[in-house]
Amino acid sequence: MMKTLQQMEPRALIENAGYVITSAGSYYLTANLNGGGSQNGIVVQASGVTIDLRGFSILNCQVGLSAVAGVQGVAVANGSVRDCSGAGVDLSLAAQCRLEGLAISNNASDGASVGSASLVTLCTAAGNGGRGLVLGNGGTVFRCVAQANANSGIVIASNCQATDNTSSGNGAGAGQAGLLTTGTGNRVDGNSSNQNNGQGFQINGTGNLVIRNNACSNTVTDYAIAAGNNYGQILLSPGTAFVNSNAWANFGCGMQAAGCLSAADCDDGNACTTDICQGGSCLHLPIVGCNNAGCTTAAQCNDNDACTTDTCVTGACVHTPIPNCNPPCVPTTCAAQGINSGVIADGCGGVLNCNPPCVPTTCAAQEVNSGVIADGCGGVLNCNPPCVPTTCAAQEVNSGVIADGCGGVLNCNPPCVPTTCAAQGVNSGSISDGCGGVLNCNPPCVPTTCAAQEVTCGTIADGCGGVLHCNSGGGLSCNTGLLGACAAGTTACINGVLVCVQTYQPSAEICDGLDNNCDGKVDEGLSCAAVCGNGILEPGEECDDGNTINGDGCSATCKVQPGFSCAGSPSVCSDIDECATNNGGCSVNATCTNTIGSRVCICTPGYIGDGITCVPAECTTSVQCDDGNPCTNDVCQSGVCTHTPKANGTACNDGNACTQVDVCQSGVCIGTNPVNCSIGTCNPATGVCQ
């Protein structure tokens, strides 16, 4: 069987720039996509889209590839995006994206940006006029290269992971870095950031983890880590043979943020100064009342720091740091441990036994009447508690004399509990009344009625010492053995004997479906047919209400109409309340209203549908449908949001002050006529070169 083209190639071909993707699916290139300097390359307006560049380029566009707000799951791989007048790849409004194997270069703005929960791997961002690679919250950038971008090389927001990436030649001064964090909770692990024009690593925010990175020869500093972050020890120029075994350490070539990262970097060895790191600079604040002056020997200046040379110079102590000195161990004390922590390392190669001091025990924690117990601190306590009174209520019935729990006794023979015949079996005779007397529990008589007897004649006992006369017992029917209507009989008690008396005598045949003359034939000799509307329920009729009007429950053909029930002859029809059972088959999110012969289902506010099926409404007002895109008309219609692209050329605002003319094109706000800065770059918030 011949395969269709769709079966052979189940993907859509993108042939021209300005291509707008409106449906989920797989797309690909077979040639370069050139925007001619005036068009966007590809605009994605649907979730679940995969684009395979197949080694080709998106080039010379306004924005190479972009997505509108709310789109999810865009994957782009295997090609390059270059030489665009705006961003190369702008998926900043799209979530859960994946960029893999892309070369993004020489674009006038950012190289590539992705929204939350996205992955960027095996990509290169080089020579772009803004940032190299930018990730939203919860993203991962892995094994990528950012090189020679005008601003920071790699920028991550919050709760991201940046692992095994390389940044070099990025940034321009303070505030720019090879790798920059702007939020909290990120993991920066195993990255290399060298020869950048600003910081190597700039860690803003708090709660970030910075481990196993290396930085060297960055223009401003190698590491600039804000307070409130966690980072491995920074080893500066450790040499060819590492003597530090810290697996989490970061490495540098001697450049630290403005001279210090923490107070530990500022220790001047002077016991009479408080050493702090503020704004990257070391401050040594004199301690009021402390005086090192007056020494006469070096021994008087010992600061107990093995990594300083302590001397007395002209009556003042001088503490000179010893280069490449490994400081002595820092002892650990039991006071820093938990209670009953047992044997712990003392921080200097030995151990401490941290069994804590005694914990007093009180009688309140002991069993009742436990007597003398240890108090937990080498002494004893007498824990015989005061008496606890006992009451008869807690004893078995008739338990007699018992201890009262306080040295006395109680008489717990309880008062009598009367017994009644009602609690005894029928005809139980004389029984104890529970209080020393007796009761006669022969129960009263239970009357018997004729209705409960077999059909007989004569008298029967009434169950109470008398008799009943049960002539003509009710409810018994008989059959005379005759044919037709003559077979019906009535039971009668005659002279003490039950007999079956014939009810009907033979009569002339009429059209009533009965054997009136009792000859075994029905309506013989007659031409009979049911007459609808005569008020007589005849064979073949479901009802007959005496008319031939439709809509009153019994139709013009004597059929029961839907939504009604009919009974009797002539028939009486009544409306059925369909809503009384299972909400009339309406949805649980609908209101059922009974009508004559039917019912109406209407979805309750907040739900939409036909009443049988009701689903939550997406919206109730158009305000709720605002998707943040200035190039769509957002309207709530029958509970569903619709987003209709505005006409091409409609003025809009792309949020970037560095684009001077913004117009809608295919439902996307495109910024054109960018501000060109001869010095510095344009600030997108103000539109000012800086």
Long-range contacts (C-beta under 8 A, 24 or more apart in sequence): 11-52, 14-42, 14-51, 17-41, 17-42, 17-58, 17-61, 18-43, 18-665, 18-666, 19-43, 20-45, 20-666, 20-667, 21-45, 21-46, 21-49, 21-51, 22-46, 24-48, 24-49, 25-49, 25-50, 26-50, 26-52, 27-51, 27-52, 28-52, 28-53, 28-54, 29-53, 29-54, 29-56, 29-79, 30-54, 30-56, 31-56, 32-56, 32-57, 32-58, 32-59, 33-57, 33-58, 33-59, 33-61, 34-59, 34-60, 34-61, 35-59, 35-60, 35-61, 35-62, 35-64, 35-84, 36-60, 37-61, 37-62, 37-85, 38-62, 40-64, 40-66, 40-665, 40-666, 40-668, 40-670, 41-65, 41-81, 41-84, 42-66, 43-67, 43-68, 43-666, 43-667, 43-668, 44-68, 44-71, 44-74, 44-91, 44-94, 45-71, 45-667, 46-71, 47-71, 47-72, 47-73, 47-74, 48-72, 48-73, 49-73, 49-74, 49-75, 50-74, 50-75, 50-76, 50-77, 51-75, 51-76, 51-77, 52-77, 52-78, 52-79, 53-77, 53-78, 53-79, 53-80, 53-102, 54-78, 54-79, 55-79, 56-80, 57-81, 57-82, 58-82, 58-84, 59-83, 59-84, 60-84, 61-85, 61-86, 62-86, 62-670, 62-672, 63-87, 63-88, 63-90, 63-670, 64-88, 64-89, 64-107, 65-89, 65-90, 65-91, 66-90, 66-91, 66-668, 67-91, 67-93, 67-94, 67-97, 68-93, 68-94, 68-627, 68-629, 68-632, 68-667, 68-668, 69-93, 69-94, 69-627, 69-628, 69-629, 70-94, 70-627, 71-95, 72-96, 73-97, 74-98, 75-99, 75-100, 76-100, 76-102, 77-101, 77-102, 78-102, 79-103, 80-104, 80-105, 81-105, 81-107, 81-112, 82-106, 82-107, 83-107, 84-108, 84-109, 85-672, 85-674, 86-659, 86-671, 86-674, 87-111, 87-112, 87-113, 87-130, 88-112, 88-125, 88-128, 89-113, 89-114, 91-115, 91-118, 92-134, 92-136, 93-628, 94-118, 95-136, 99-123, 104-128, 104-132, 104-133, 108-674, 109-674, 110-134, 111-146, 111-149, 114-139, 120-144, 125-149, 125-153, 129-681, 130-681, 131-155, 132-167, 132-170, 135-160, 137-183, 141-165, 146-170, 146-178, 150-681, 151-176, 151-681, 152-176, 152-177, 152-178, 152-179, 152-180, 152-198, 152-202, 153-177, 153-178, 153-179, 153-193, 153-196, 154-178, 154-179, 154-180, 155-180, 155-181, 155-182, 156-180, 156-181, 156-182, 156-183, 156-186, 157-182, 157-183, 158-182, 158-183, 158-184, 158-185, 158-186, 158-205, 159-183, 159-184, 159-185, 159-186, 160-186, 160-187, 161-186, 161-187, 161-189, 162-186, 162-187, 162-188, 162-189, 162-191, 163-187, 163-189, 163-190, 163-191, 164-189, 164-190, 164-191, 165-191, 165-192, 166-191, 166-192, 166-193, 167-191, 167-192, 167-193, 167-194, 167-196, 167-200, 168-193, 168-194, 168-195, 168-196, 169-195, 169-196, 169-197, 170-196, 170-197, 170-198, 171-196, 171-197, 171-198, 171-199, 172-197, 172-198, 172-680, 172-681, 173-197, 173-198, 173-219, 173-220, 174-198, 174-199, 174-220, 175-202, 176-202, 177-201, 177-202, 177-224, 178-215, 178-218, 180-204, 181-205, 181-208, 184-208, 187-211, 188-213, 189-213, 193-218, 193-222, 194-218, 199-223, 199-224, 199-257, 200-252, 200-255, 201-225, 203-229, 203-231, 205-229, 210-250, 211-248, 211-249, 211-250, 212-247, 212-248, 212-249, 212-250, 213-250, 213-251, 214-250, 214-251, 214-252, 215-250, 215-251, 215-252, 215-253, 215-255, 216-251, 216-252, 216-253, 216-255, 217-253, 217-255, 218-255, 220-255, 221-255, 221-256, 221-257, 221-258, 221-280, 222-252, 222-253, 222-254, 222-255, 222-256, 223-250, 223-252, 223-255, 223-256, 223-257, 223-261, 224-257, 224-258, 224-280, 225-257, 225-261, 234-261, 243-326, 268-319, 269-303, 269-305, 269-308, 269-319, 269-320, 269-321, 270-303, 270-317, 270-319, 271-303, 292-316, 292-317, 450-474, 451-475, 455-491, 455-498, 456-498, 457-493, 457-496, 457-497, 457-498, 458-496, 473-498, 482-518, 483-515, 483-518, 483-519, 483-520, 484-514, 484-515, 484-516, 484-517, 484-518, 484-519, 484-520, 484-522, 485-514, 485-515, 485-516, 485-518, 486-518, 487-518, 512-536, 513-538, 513-539, 530-558, 532-556, 532-557, 532-558, 533-558, 535-569, 535-570, 536-569, 536-570, 537-568, 537-569, 537-570, 537-571, 542-566, 543-571, 543-573, 544-569, 544-570, 544-571, 545-570, 545-571, 545-572, 545-573, 546-570, 551-596, 551-597, 553-597, 561-597, 562-597, 562-598, 563-596, 563-597, 563-598, 563-599, 564-597, 585-612, 586-611, 586-612, 587-611, 587-612, 587-613, 587-614, 589-614, 590-614, 607-639, 608-638, 608-639, 608-640, 629-667, 629-668, 629-669, 630-654, 630-664, 630-669, 631-664, 631-665, 631-667, 631-668, 631-669, 632-667, 643-667, 655-684, 656-684, 657-682, 657-683, 657-684, 657-685, 657-686, 657-687, 658-682, 658-683, 658-684, 658-687, 660-687
